[in-house]
Amino acid sequence: MSSINSNITSLFSSLQSSSSGIYSLDLNQLSSIKSGSYKKLLNNYYSQDEEEDTTTSSTTNSIIKSSAEKNTETTIKSASAAVIKDVKTLTSSSLWEKKTTTDSEGNETTDYDRDAIYKAVSSFVKDYNNLVDSAADSNITSTLRSANFMVKSTNINSGILSSVGITVNSDNSLSLDKDTLDKADVSTLKSIFAKDASIANQISASASTMNSNATSALAKLAATGSYDSEGGYTYVTGSNYNSII
């Protein structure tokens, strides 16, 4: 690049103003201009600038892509952890124990805590939907496979889920009807949420895989770099991220 700059400088320094206002130029330089040599020189100069710009743009795009991957995996890690926590609550024996309450008139009633059950199921439905949404953006094959298994399992069991007020929608999300849940048979609820081989435990297993994958991906991004879906590798540092946010 320095030699090109020198050649261009010598061209224009040779153009000296005379007393008549006419610029002087020796015949060799004039011949070079006519033959197109200087045009090629200029084109070469600016093409190298464009190459540098392209390289810079490619690097920036890689950093942006890695930043997006980081955000995706952070969301998946959070959403999957929430589902795992929800299932632990739903499988807790204390949630399915009958409790005795006394009203203002002193009458005692022994029954399941329907409000606590609804709260636990509602939280599970919300976090399940968040996990399905976030997992769809992952580039990790195992995460996509686990999400697909989870969705298929839920769809297969849509009938029994519907009987307790949980609807599987066309976009694979879940919705909950409180009135139906409150009237649902507790033994059916236990079979869905509280048994060892329950639907909830199957979903928790898928969530655990996604959580592990997200944790590993974030560790690689933080320590070394990132591999994209096409096998491309980008080294990522804190300063790289800070330069684009």
N, C-alpha and C positions, 0 to 999 in steps of 0.2 A: 504493500500500500504506500510506503514512504517513497519508493522509486517512482510510482505513478504520480504522486503529488509533486515530486521534483521535476518530472517531465512537463507537467502542466504549467508549473511555475516558470520554467525556462521559456515556454511558448509565449506566455503573456509578458514576461519581462523583456522579450526581444522587440515588443511593439513600443517603439519610442517616438514621441511626438517631435516633429521637425518644425522649423520656423514657418513653414507653409501650411502646417496643420495636417499634413499627410503622414500616415504611419509608415515607417520603413520596415521591411521584412526581407530576409535573404532568400535566395532562390531555392535553397534546399528545404527550408520551412514551408515555402509556398507550395513546393512539389508534394510535401507530406500531407498538407491540408487537402490538395486536389485529389490525391490518391486515397484519401479517407483514413489515413493512419491516426490522425488525432481524434477523429470521430470514434474509431475503435477504442482508442485509449480512454476517452471519456466514458464510453459505454461500459468498458471493463471496470472503470472506477466506481460507477454508480451501481453496477450489478453486484459488486462486492458489498456495498452498503446494504443492498436489498437482501443479500444472503445473510448478513449479520442480523437484519431485522427479522428475517424468517426464523433464524435460530432462536432469537430472543422470544419471539411469539410462541414457538413450539415449547420452549421451556416454561413459559408462563401458563400455557394451556395445560401442561402436565401438572404443574403445581395446583392449578384450579381444580383439575380432575381429582387430585389426591386430597384436596381440601373437602371436596364434595363427598368423597369416599369416607373420610373421617367423620363428617357430620352424619352420614347414613349409618355407619356402624355404631356410632355413639347413641343414636336414636334406637337402634335395634337392641343394643345392650340394655338400655333403660327399660324399653317396653317388655323385653323377655324377662327381665328381673322382676318386673311388676306382676306378670302372669304367674311366675313361679311362686311369688309371695301370696298371690290370691288363692292358688291351689292349696298351699299349706294351710291357709285359713279355712278353706272349704273342707279339707280332710281332717281338721281338728275335731277330736271327739267332743270337746266342750260345746261346739256349735250345734251338735245334734242331741244334746241332753235336754230333757224336759225340765222346765223351771216352774216353781210355784210363785205366783204373785197374788197380792192381796189388794182388792179395790178399796175405795173410800168408805164403803159400807162394811168392810171387814170380811167380804166373801173371798175365799181362796180359789184360785184356778191354776191347774197344772197343765202346761202345754209347752210346745216348742216356741222358741223366741223367733217369731216370723220376721220381725223387723231386722234382727241381726242376720238372718238367712238372706233376706232380700238385699241388705247392704253388701254382703259378701258376694252374692251372685252378680249384682249390678256392677261392682268393681271389676269382677272377672270379665264380664262382657265388654266393658269399656276398654280394658287393657288388652284383651284379645284382639279387638278391632284395631287398636294402635299397632300391635305387633304385625298383623297381616299387612297393614298399609306400609309400614317401614321395611319389612322383609322383601317386599316386591322390588325395592330399589337396590338391593344388594347385588354385588358381582360375585359372591361366593357361592359356588355350586352346592355345597353341603347345606348352606342356609336356605337356598331356594328349594332344595329337595325336602328339607324338614318342614318348611312352610307349606309346601304342596301336600305333604303327608298330613299335616295338621288340618288343613282345609278339607281334604278328602274325608278324613275321619269324622269331622264335624258334619259334613254333608250326608255321609252314610247314616249318621245317628240323628238326622233332622227330625224324624218322627217322634222319638222319645223326648227330644229337646222341646219340640213344639207342645208336648203334653204338659210341660211345666212352665210354659210361657216364653220359651226362647225360640225365636224364629231365625232361620238361616236365610239371609237375603240373597238375591241374585248376584250381588257383587262380593259374596262370601263374608260379608259382615254379619254380626249378630244384633238382634234387637230384643228387648225384654219387656214383657207385659206384667206389671206388678200384681194386678188382680188375679191373673191365672196362676202366678207363682205362689201367691198367698194361699190359694185353695188347693195347690198341688199335693198329691200324696207324698208324705215324707219318705216312705220307703223308696219311691221312684227317685226323689231328689238325692237320697243317699247312694243309689246305684249309679247316678250320673257323676256325683261329686266326691263321695266319701269312701268308696270301695277301692281296694288295691288296684284292680284292673279297670277303674272307672274312666270315662271319657276325659274327665279333668286331668287325671294322671297321665294319660296318653299325650294330651296337649302340653302338660308340664315337661314331659320328656323331650318333645320337639323344641320347646322354648329353651330348655337347658342346652341343647345342641347349638341353637342360634346364639345364645348368650356366650358360649365358649368360643364360637367362631368369631364373634364381634370382638371379644376380649383379645384374641390372638391377632386379629387384623389391626387393632388399634396399637398393640404393642409393637408390631412391625413398623407401622407408620411413625411412631414416636422414636424408635431406636435406629432404624436404618433407612427405610424408604417404603415404596409401595409398588406392587405389581398390578398392572391393569388386566382386564379380561383378555387382551390380546398378547399378553406376555411382556409388555413394555415395562421398564423399570425406571422409577424416578426417586432420587434421593431427596428427602424432605427434611428441612430443619425449621426451627421456630422462626428464624429470620425470613425464610422463604414465605411462610404463611403471613407474617407481618407485612411483607412487601405488597401483598395484594388485598389486604383487608383494612 
